[in-house]
């Protein structure tokens, strides 16, 4: 596999994460579990991808997926709701 493949997979994961994050029909818990599942999928993929390409950078791939950032933002929003009593 090449960087081109890894970039496309990261882009697809990021798009799915954005759908989960912006879903108006899903509760906080449903969104959190969706992002949590993607997070673990990404870690599993990193293990596999590093076997296919010795130049694979797990850190770059994880950042490109953007799931950690969205999960933290979701948690911040929830903490704000709780703190303000919404």
N, C-alpha and C positions, 0 to 999 in steps of 0.2 A: 504494500500500500504506500501511497505517496502523500505528500503534504496536501495536494489537491483533494484527495479522498478525505483526509482528516478534517480539512477546512469545511467541506460540504457536510460531513456528519455533524460537526460542531454547530454549523449554521442551522441544520434541521432540528437539532436538540434545542438550540436557543429559541427558534420559532415556536416549538411545542411548549417550552417553558413560558414564553410570553402569552400564549393562549391560556395556559393554566392561570397565570398571574392576573390576567385581565378579565377572567371569566366572571360575569355578573351573576351567574346562576349557582356558583359554587361558594360554599362557606369557607371561612378561614381554614378550618381543619382539613377540608377536602383539598384546598389549594396547597396547604402545607405538605400533606401526604403525597400529592402529585409531584411537587418539587423535590421532596425527600427521595422519592422513588427514582426520579431522573438523576439526582445526585449520586445515588448508589450505582445506577446504570453506568454513569460516566466513569466512576472508579473502576468498575469491571472492564469497561472498554479500554481504559488506560493500561490495564494489565495485559490485555490481549494485544493492543496496538504496539506496545513496546516490544513484543515478541516478533512482530511483522517488520518493524523498521527500527534499527538501532538509533536513528536520529530523532525518533519521536519524542516530543517534549510534553510530558503529562501536564505540567504547569501551564503551558501555553494553551493546550487543548481545554483544560478545565476553565481557564479564563475566557476562552472564546465561546464556550457553551453558555456562560453567563448565568448559570443556575444558582450559584452561591450568592451572587449579588441580588438576584430576585428573591431568594429565600430570606436573606437578611432584611430586605426592604419590606417583605410581607410581615416578618416578625416585628419590625419597627412600627409599622402601621397598626398592628394588633396591640402592641404595648401602649401606643398613643391612645387608641380607643379605650383601653382599660383604664389608663391614667385619667382620662378626661370623663370617664363614665358614659361613653357613647355605647 
